[in-house]
Amino acid sequence: MSAKSIYEADGKAILNYHLTRAPVIKPSPLPPADTHNPPPKLASLDFPADTAVEAVLDQAEATYPWLLAPGARFVAKPDQLIKRRGKSGLLALNKTWAEARAWIAERAGKEQQVETVVGVLRHFLVEPFVPHPQDTEYYININSVREGDWILFTHEGGVDVGDVDAKAEKLLIPVNLKQYPSNEEIAAGLLSKIPKGLHNVLVDFITRLYAVYVDCQFTYLEINPLVVIPNEDKTSASVHFLDLAAKLDQTAEFECGTKWAIARSPAALGLAASAAATSSKVTIDAGPPMDFPAPFGREMSKEEKYISDMDAKTGASLKLTVLNANGRIWTLVAGGGASVVYADAIASAGHVSELANYGEYSGAPTETQTYNYARTVLDLMLRAPLRPEGKVLFIGGGIANFTNSSTHSAQNAGPALVDPMAKSP
């Protein structure tokens, strides 16, 4: 399993589409909905380095006409895997579109420090503002462990949620879904501090949320705040997931790629055909392939993106992170455990500042995949500035699909390895 974080907008789109479609493990206390959820209002704005900020914002108004609705109020925030955005001043609440647009324009393409990390803000999310009292904010988290999936729930959500582990009620869903808890057990295990009039709505939501979690191969899902606004007599409520963080199992793309794509298709997002036609996103049959962004403060190089894309298309594991492109020590290691041992040994020997890359290939990749992986690492090593003392390449680990391919790559790069002024093919 390779757990990879996704954009908040993508996570919300998947939930919105599949909440009424994913097969539940056991019937919930409420009857199935007669209709599916309407398309979510999620304006996902990307600001490439070579594109004018105002041009992106102008296009957003054409793509998402609801931004211009009279009297509408919005939330704007960076969508780049940044935690605690509210405490970092990266959350614009209850703004008109003109105010939200100006707020984004001030920050898009600019460097931003979040705690100790500095990165460039390039991806934003704008969505409708949902007015609500603070006592309607809840917290829910689902995460996978060896024994099953933990569900954590607390009635105190929001920016100041605090120590969730200490205050949340917890319920373990075992791997064997025949032991899936009843509606009564879910309510008793997670909702003891919630008014009973809301139990049916929340048990229904948790049941459907977990169904999506399993069906779409999530490995982590956090909603904070989960806003539950009761009706006048507090016998039912409307549920809104306002802030979301999620990870998917990237190796499940062959199985769930279509489910991820269709939930984020122009039709599912309520985009007009003309707006969809102007989109620059590459699409598969059902919609756009899933994008797994790099952590904030670290933009992927084209080589890292190439290996990541190759990794997504195979059941094997292919990982590459460039730590120091000008480093002297490079590694070509077969096996996840071996890669840790090599990196640890290099660091323990006092050469951590010279370690150029971290990565591994394992799980029986094909000879072609291993060759392309090795060629990419060799190309990075040979392209970096010359070092008077030379460079070091450690090749090691397992032997399956390893020796021939690495030898082939090294032979192709042979002239450049011997003579730095020669060009490798």
Helices and strands as residue ranges (DSSP letters): E 3-5, H 8-18, E 43-46, H 53-63, G 65-68, E 74-78, G 86-88, E 92-95, H 97-107, E 111-114, E 117-120, E 123-128, G 134-136, E 137-145, E 148-154, H 164-167, E 169-174, G 177-179, H 183-190, G 196-198, H 199-215, E 218-230, E 237-241, E 244-249, G 250-252, H 253-263, H 273-277, H 302-312, E 317-322, E 329-334, H 336-348, G 352-354, E 357-362, H 367-383, E 392-397, H 403-412, H 414-418
